[in-house]
Amino acid sequence: MPLFARRWLRLLLSLAAICGMVVSTAGCGGGDQSAKEIYFWNGLTGDDGPAMQKIIKAFNAQSPEYKVVFQPMNGGDLTTKIYSVMQTGKNIPDLVINDSFSTSVLQSQGLLNPSSVWTRYHPELKESSFLPQAWQNTVVKGKSYGIPLYMFQMAIYYNKDLIHKYGLDYILDDRLVTTDEIASMKGKLPKDVYGLCLGNLPWAMMSLLYSTGTNIEDGVKDMTGPGWRKPLKALRDLNDQGMLSPIDSDGEQVFASGHAVFGMLGTWAQGNMSSTLGKDKVGEINTLQYGTEHPSNFLYQQNWLQLKDKNRPEAKVKAAADFVDFVYKHWMMWSDVGSISPAYRDLNNPEYQKLIQASFTNDKRERQWIKTSNYIYGGYATAGWGSFMDIVYRNISLEEGLKTLDLMTQGQIQIQEQS
């Protein structure tokens, strides 16, 4: 059996197992609707967790009628538990944070309340308060089913000392770093310094896809198409030229130790990079591009969602809305974790504009470069984590790797449609 076929089979088996878990975990915990508490399920298990807890502490210190109970869990567990409690109708949380792709999936299954359940109490949580791309990520079939919370992506960090030392300032002139510009550094760097270290390549591939002039809706229909093929081939060529850090290296470590000019790392990594190299020695700009004809920063997004629950009292609905509004008005309390705000309230705030991640939104032109999507099958495009890296580092041929990605994506779509 070909390698790509074996991988596809393993994926289908694992997905089938997950589908079975949805039925078997019906006893997972949630909240008592008679309690004076708002049960808040989320995937904030990193540095963003303590930051959100700080906001919750400030909200609860006001002695509201309903206090917020923070319940973080891993992303896979969150999805499984949502389906479990919705199947049983018991222990349904009052608030959920989930990504924009999940917003469409959950809405398609009739599991979400529209955002109007909250906006009737807090009218400021409306479309005109947010970036249009962010609000659109809450809209399914013309109606909003969430409130934008934060956005994130793989950014390009650069070592200012290395930029100046090797005369690479020209790359930053248009605030776009392309695969061709990384290639242009060949012969200018010593053997132990790489042009680029890769962090989470599958996430960064979304911006690369859009920068070829393709979009995610068309991209998932054929993962062997030019939108994926062109940037993956360009990255393979960079690896062949010795411009990429090795596949088994830690991207953050390579960049933080001064062995890469550019680092493709998460927006949340800015704190680590600044403290390691020195805040004044690290810059951040738009994520990696295939070319400059279609500049694109594809941003992922987390939304506030409310699952349907016929037993939830209206007082709890209002209390949840109060908390969502509180976070909206105090969003800057967790800005140091590197998240990008979707709200004009923050984006136009001079204090926010000083933050390193504000490089994605400070300029009107860059706000126009932002691409987002809540396409119901969009999340599957980045599911082939290993395959993207295998293609770039030649563990698999370009053709076989693209076929693997396509088979995995179409297999997951088929499973979702059937379930």
LUMLODREN-518794 format. One line per 10 residues: their letters; for each residue x negated, y, z of C-alpha. Coordinates in Angstrom, 2 decimals. Layout:
N
A> X Y Z ~ ... $
***
This chain:
419
MPLFARRWLR> 0.00 0.00 0.00 ~ -1.46 3.45 -0.92 ~ -2.60 5.68 1.95 ~ 0.10 8.27 1.36 ~ 2.81 5.58 1.36 ~ 1.54 4.09 4.64 ~ 1.60 7.54 6.25 ~ 5.12 8.19 5.02 ~ 6.31 4.86 6.43 ~ 4.78 5.62 9.83 $
LLLSLAAICG> 6.46 9.02 9.83 ~ 9.88 7.56 9.03 ~ 9.50 5.01 11.81 ~ 8.51 7.70 14.32 ~ 11.44 9.90 13.30 ~ 13.80 6.98 13.63 ~ 12.47 6.42 17.13 ~ 13.10 10.06 17.99 ~ 16.67 9.77 16.69 ~ 17.13 6.79 18.99 $
MVVSTAGCGG> 15.79 8.77 21.95 ~ 18.53 11.35 21.47 ~ 21.07 8.71 22.45 ~ 19.04 7.14 25.22 ~ 18.15 10.28 27.19 ~ 21.68 11.46 27.95 ~ 20.83 11.79 31.63 ~ 18.27 14.61 31.17 ~ 18.79 17.50 33.59 ~ 20.49 20.82 32.99 $
GDQSAKEIYF> 22.65 23.13 35.04 ~ 25.72 23.12 37.28 ~ 28.18 25.64 35.84 ~ 29.62 26.32 39.29 ~ 26.21 27.43 40.62 ~ 25.25 31.10 40.67 ~ 22.28 30.41 38.42 ~ 21.39 30.84 34.75 ~ 19.58 27.75 33.49 ~ 16.98 28.80 30.95 $
WNGLTGDDGP> 15.43 26.08 28.75 ~ 12.35 27.00 26.75 ~ 9.06 25.82 25.28 ~ 6.92 28.43 27.06 ~ 4.28 26.02 28.34 ~ 1.18 28.14 27.60 ~ 0.09 31.58 28.78 ~ 3.51 32.86 27.72 ~ 5.09 30.84 30.54 ~ 3.61 32.79 33.46 $
AMQKIIKAFN> 4.26 36.02 31.54 ~ 7.96 35.18 31.20 ~ 8.10 34.13 34.83 ~ 6.86 37.60 35.75 ~ 9.81 39.11 33.86 ~ 12.22 36.66 35.49 ~ 10.89 37.57 38.93 ~ 11.49 41.25 38.19 ~ 15.04 40.50 36.99 ~ 15.89 38.32 39.98 $
AQSPEYKVVF> 14.48 40.96 42.34 ~ 17.45 43.17 41.38 ~ 19.67 40.68 43.25 ~ 21.98 39.92 40.31 ~ 25.02 37.74 40.91 ~ 23.38 35.02 38.81 ~ 19.66 34.38 39.11 ~ 17.62 32.94 36.24 ~ 16.07 29.49 36.66 ~ 13.01 28.99 34.44 $
QPMNGGDLTT> 12.86 25.47 32.92 ~ 9.92 25.06 30.49 ~ 9.27 21.86 28.55 ~ 7.34 20.67 25.52 ~ 8.91 21.45 22.15 ~ 9.77 17.84 21.29 ~ 11.34 17.30 24.72 ~ 13.36 20.49 24.34 ~ 14.89 19.34 21.06 ~ 15.63 15.87 22.39 $
KIYSVMQTGK> 17.27 17.22 25.56 ~ 19.41 19.69 23.64 ~ 20.92 16.92 21.55 ~ 21.30 14.74 24.62 ~ 23.31 17.23 26.69 ~ 25.39 18.35 23.70 ~ 26.33 14.74 23.11 ~ 27.46 14.21 26.70 ~ 28.86 17.71 27.27 ~ 27.16 17.84 30.68 $
NIPDLVINDS> 24.25 19.85 32.11 ~ 24.19 22.24 29.15 ~ 21.77 25.15 29.76 ~ 23.01 28.74 29.63 ~ 20.05 30.09 27.67 ~ 17.67 28.52 25.18 ~ 14.66 29.82 23.26 ~ 14.05 27.99 19.99 ~ 12.53 28.72 16.60 ~ 14.35 30.21 13.63 $
FSTSVLQSQG> 14.41 26.93 11.68 ~ 16.11 25.24 14.65 ~ 18.65 28.07 14.73 ~ 19.91 26.97 11.31 ~ 19.82 23.27 12.18 ~ 21.74 23.69 15.44 ~ 24.28 26.01 13.82 ~ 24.84 23.56 10.95 ~ 25.89 20.99 13.55 ~ 28.30 23.41 15.23 $
LLNPSSVWTR> 26.33 23.62 18.47 ~ 25.77 27.39 18.79 ~ 27.84 30.35 19.88 ~ 27.46 33.48 17.73 ~ 25.32 36.28 19.17 ~ 28.46 38.39 19.52 ~ 29.09 36.63 22.88 ~ 26.18 38.76 24.16 ~ 26.35 41.88 22.00 ~ 29.84 42.68 23.21 $
YHPELKESSF> 28.23 43.32 26.60 ~ 25.04 44.91 25.25 ~ 25.69 46.58 21.89 ~ 22.06 47.67 21.59 ~ 21.14 44.06 20.80 ~ 22.18 44.63 17.20 ~ 20.78 44.37 13.70 ~ 19.50 47.96 13.47 ~ 17.38 47.48 16.62 ~ 15.14 44.88 14.95 $
LPQAWQNTVV> 12.99 44.40 11.91 ~ 15.32 43.30 9.08 ~ 13.27 40.13 8.53 ~ 13.61 39.24 12.22 ~ 17.35 39.78 12.37 ~ 17.86 37.78 9.18 ~ 16.27 34.84 10.97 ~ 19.30 34.72 13.29 ~ 21.85 34.84 10.46 ~ 23.45 31.72 9.01 $
KGKSYGIPLY> 26.18 32.02 6.40 ~ 26.62 35.71 7.09 ~ 26.89 35.53 10.89 ~ 24.25 35.99 13.58 ~ 23.70 33.13 16.03 ~ 20.83 34.50 18.10 ~ 18.80 37.48 19.26 ~ 15.14 37.79 18.12 ~ 12.67 37.40 21.00 ~ 9.15 37.30 19.53 $
MFQMAIYYNK> 7.15 36.52 16.39 ~ 3.74 34.90 15.95 ~ 1.33 33.56 13.33 ~ -2.28 32.70 12.55 ~ -4.15 35.99 12.21 ~ -7.58 36.70 10.77 ~ -10.00 37.82 13.48 ~ -13.34 39.23 12.47 ~ -16.64 39.68 14.25 ~ -17.48 43.38 13.80 $
DLIHKYGLDY> -21.19 42.87 14.42 ~ -21.46 40.17 11.72 ~ -19.39 42.24 9.28 ~ -21.84 45.13 9.56 ~ -24.97 42.96 9.78 ~ -24.28 41.19 6.49 ~ -22.72 44.12 4.62 ~ -19.19 42.68 4.39 ~ -17.18 45.83 5.11 ~ -15.82 45.76 1.55 $
ILDDRLVTTD> -13.65 42.77 2.44 ~ -11.70 44.82 4.98 ~ -10.98 47.80 2.70 ~ -7.40 46.74 1.84 ~ -6.83 44.92 5.16 ~ -6.39 41.66 3.26 ~ -8.81 38.73 3.35 ~ -8.46 36.38 0.40 ~ -9.94 32.96 -0.33 ~ -11.95 34.58 -3.16 $
EIASMKGKLP> -13.44 37.10 -0.72 ~ -14.48 34.31 1.63 ~ -16.18 32.68 -1.37 ~ -17.96 35.97 -2.15 ~ -19.97 35.62 1.07 ~ -21.87 32.58 -0.22 ~ -25.59 33.28 -0.12 ~ -25.16 36.24 2.26 ~ -24.94 34.24 5.51 ~ -27.56 32.17 7.35 $
KDVYGLCLGN> -27.10 28.42 7.57 ~ -25.60 28.45 11.07 ~ -22.94 31.10 10.33 ~ -19.73 30.18 8.51 ~ -17.52 32.48 6.50 ~ -14.32 31.16 8.10 ~ -13.28 28.82 10.88 ~ -9.84 27.25 10.66 ~ -7.36 27.14 13.50 ~ -3.87 25.86 12.79 $
LPWAMMSLLY> -4.03 25.41 9.01 ~ -0.43 24.17 8.46 ~ 1.01 27.36 9.96 ~ -1.36 29.55 7.96 ~ -0.35 27.68 4.81 ~ 3.02 29.43 4.88 ~ 1.42 32.84 4.27 ~ -0.82 31.29 1.61 ~ 2.29 29.83 -0.03 ~ 4.06 33.19 -0.15 $
STGTNIEDGV> 0.92 34.95 -1.39 ~ 1.04 32.77 -4.52 ~ 4.51 34.21 -5.26 ~ 6.40 31.14 -4.02 ~ 8.89 30.96 -1.11 ~ 9.65 28.24 1.38 ~ 13.06 27.37 -0.10 ~ 11.43 26.48 -3.43 ~ 8.26 25.17 -1.81 ~ 9.89 22.33 0.12 $
KDMTGPGWRK> 11.60 21.05 -3.01 ~ 8.23 20.03 -4.41 ~ 5.19 19.92 -2.14 ~ 3.02 19.07 -5.15 ~ 3.81 22.43 -6.81 ~ 1.42 25.33 -7.47 ~ 2.43 27.21 -4.30 ~ 0.67 24.54 -2.22 ~ -1.81 23.28 -4.82 ~ -3.55 26.62 -5.55 $
PLKALRDLND> -4.48 27.62 -1.97 ~ -5.40 24.06 -0.95 ~ -7.74 23.76 -3.91 ~ -9.26 27.16 -3.05 ~ -9.88 26.00 0.53 ~ -11.41 22.73 -0.73 ~ -13.80 24.78 -2.85 ~ -14.73 26.90 0.18 ~ -15.53 23.75 2.12 ~ -17.65 22.45 -0.75 $
QGMLSPIDSD> -19.57 25.75 -0.68 ~ -20.25 25.39 3.06 ~ -18.12 28.41 3.93 ~ -15.77 26.60 6.34 ~ -16.65 25.41 9.81 ~ -16.68 21.58 10.09 ~ -13.41 19.70 10.49 ~ -14.36 18.39 13.94 ~ -15.31 21.81 15.33 ~ -13.18 23.89 17.69 $
GEQVFASGHA> -12.22 27.01 15.73 ~ -11.96 29.25 18.78 ~ -15.32 28.05 20.06 ~ -17.06 28.56 16.70 ~ -15.74 32.12 16.40 ~ -16.26 33.03 20.06 ~ -19.89 31.87 19.90 ~ -20.61 34.16 16.94 ~ -20.96 31.39 14.35 ~ -18.18 32.57 12.04 $
VFGMLGTWAQ> -17.55 35.96 10.45 ~ -13.80 35.34 10.24 ~ -11.59 33.18 12.44 ~ -8.11 32.04 11.43 ~ -6.63 31.80 14.91 ~ -3.28 32.40 16.58 ~ -2.11 35.86 17.54 ~ -2.05 34.54 21.12 ~ -5.85 33.94 20.99 ~ -6.67 37.64 21.07 $
GNMSSTLGKD> -7.22 37.66 24.84 ~ -9.73 34.80 24.74 ~ -11.60 36.28 21.77 ~ -11.78 39.75 23.32 ~ -13.02 38.47 26.67 ~ -15.63 36.18 25.06 ~ -17.15 38.41 22.39 ~ -16.14 41.72 23.94 ~ -12.99 43.67 23.15 ~ -14.82 46.23 21.02 $
KVGEINTLQY> -16.45 43.54 18.88 ~ -13.30 41.78 17.70 ~ -10.88 43.00 15.07 ~ -7.64 41.45 13.83 ~ -5.96 41.85 10.45 ~ -3.42 40.12 8.27 ~ -3.54 36.38 7.86 ~ -5.42 34.64 5.05 ~ -4.18 35.34 1.50 ~ -4.54 33.44 -1.77 $
GTEHPSNFLY> -4.60 36.73 -3.68 ~ -3.53 40.36 -3.40 ~ -0.69 40.33 -5.95 ~ 1.88 39.13 -3.38 ~ 0.58 40.17 0.09 ~ 2.41 38.10 2.68 ~ 2.32 37.65 6.42 ~ 4.69 34.78 7.13 ~ 5.73 35.14 10.76 ~ 7.31 32.40 12.82 $
QQNWLQLKDK> 10.00 33.46 15.26 ~ 11.64 32.41 18.50 ~ 15.27 33.36 19.11 ~ 17.52 33.54 22.15 ~ 20.30 31.01 21.59 ~ 23.42 29.98 23.51 ~ 24.68 26.43 23.15 ~ 28.42 25.94 23.21 ~ 29.88 24.84 26.54 ~ 33.61 24.88 27.18 $
NRPEAKVKAA> 32.96 24.78 30.93 ~ 30.74 27.87 31.07 ~ 32.54 30.73 32.90 ~ 32.59 34.12 31.19 ~ 30.73 35.61 34.14 ~ 27.77 33.40 33.22 ~ 27.94 34.49 29.60 ~ 27.69 38.10 30.72 ~ 24.88 37.29 33.16 ~ 22.90 35.60 30.36 $
ADFVDFVYKH> 23.48 38.66 28.17 ~ 22.21 40.87 31.00 ~ 18.98 38.88 31.15 ~ 18.47 38.92 27.37 ~ 18.92 42.68 27.47 ~ 16.52 42.98 30.42 ~ 13.80 41.12 28.50 ~ 14.50 43.28 25.44 ~ 13.92 46.41 27.53 ~ 10.89 45.01 29.39 $
WMMWSDVGSI> 9.26 43.11 26.52 ~ 5.95 44.92 27.05 ~ 5.52 42.99 30.30 ~ 4.35 39.99 28.33 ~ 2.70 41.68 25.35 ~ -0.76 40.64 26.55 ~ -0.11 37.04 25.42 ~ -0.44 38.19 21.81 ~ 3.16 37.89 20.64 ~ 4.48 40.28 18.00 $
SPAYRDLNNP> 7.62 42.17 18.96 ~ 10.50 42.12 16.46 ~ 12.15 45.19 18.06 ~ 11.70 48.78 16.90 ~ 11.83 49.77 20.58 ~ 8.37 48.26 20.98 ~ 6.96 48.63 17.46 ~ 7.37 52.43 17.65 ~ 5.97 52.61 21.17 ~ 2.44 54.18 21.20 $
EYQKLIQASF> 1.37 51.74 23.93 ~ 2.38 48.75 21.80 ~ 0.65 50.24 18.76 ~ -2.69 50.05 20.63 ~ -2.41 46.27 20.97 ~ -4.52 44.13 18.65 ~ -1.48 42.17 17.32 ~ 0.14 45.46 16.29 ~ -2.05 45.22 13.18 ~ 0.86 43.28 11.64 $
TNDKRERQWI> 3.35 46.12 12.12 ~ 1.63 49.50 12.61 ~ 1.62 50.31 8.91 ~ 4.85 50.67 6.91 ~ 3.21 48.68 4.12 ~ 2.37 45.81 6.47 ~ 5.93 45.70 7.80 ~ 7.01 45.17 4.20 ~ 4.50 42.32 3.87 ~ 6.23 40.36 6.63 $
KTSNYIYGGY> 7.97 37.25 5.35 ~ 10.21 35.03 7.49 ~ 12.69 32.24 6.96 ~ 15.30 30.23 8.82 ~ 15.79 27.83 5.91 ~ 17.27 24.69 7.40 ~ 14.50 22.45 5.99 ~ 11.70 25.01 6.27 ~ 10.09 23.54 9.36 ~ 9.31 20.30 7.56 $
ATAGWGSFMD> 6.86 22.04 5.23 ~ 4.25 22.19 8.00 ~ 4.90 18.76 9.50 ~ 2.00 17.08 7.71 ~ -0.58 18.42 10.15 ~ -3.35 15.96 9.32 ~ -2.71 15.91 5.59 ~ -3.48 19.60 5.09 ~ -6.86 19.20 6.81 ~ -7.57 15.91 5.02 $
IVYRNISLEE> -7.05 17.63 1.68 ~ -9.30 20.60 2.49 ~ -12.10 18.46 3.92 ~ -11.87 15.85 1.14 ~ -10.80 12.94 3.32 ~ -8.16 12.46 0.65 ~ -7.86 13.59 -2.97 ~ -5.83 16.67 -3.79 ~ -3.27 14.63 -5.73 ~ -2.86 11.95 -3.08 $
GLKTLDLMTQ> -2.66 14.54 -0.31 ~ 0.04 16.54 -2.07 ~ 2.02 13.36 -2.69 ~ 1.72 12.52 1.01 ~ 3.04 15.95 1.97 ~ 5.89 15.68 -0.50 ~ 6.90 12.19 0.63 ~ 6.85 13.22 4.30 ~ 8.88 16.36 3.64 ~ 11.49 14.68 1.46 $
GQIQIQEQS> 11.71 11.78 3.94 ~ 12.42 14.13 6.83 ~ 15.02 16.03 4.83 ~ 16.73 12.76 3.97 ~ 16.77 11.68 7.61 ~ 18.27 15.00 8.68 ~ 20.94 14.86 6.01 ~ 21.92 11.34 7.02 ~ 21.97 12.08 10.75 $
***
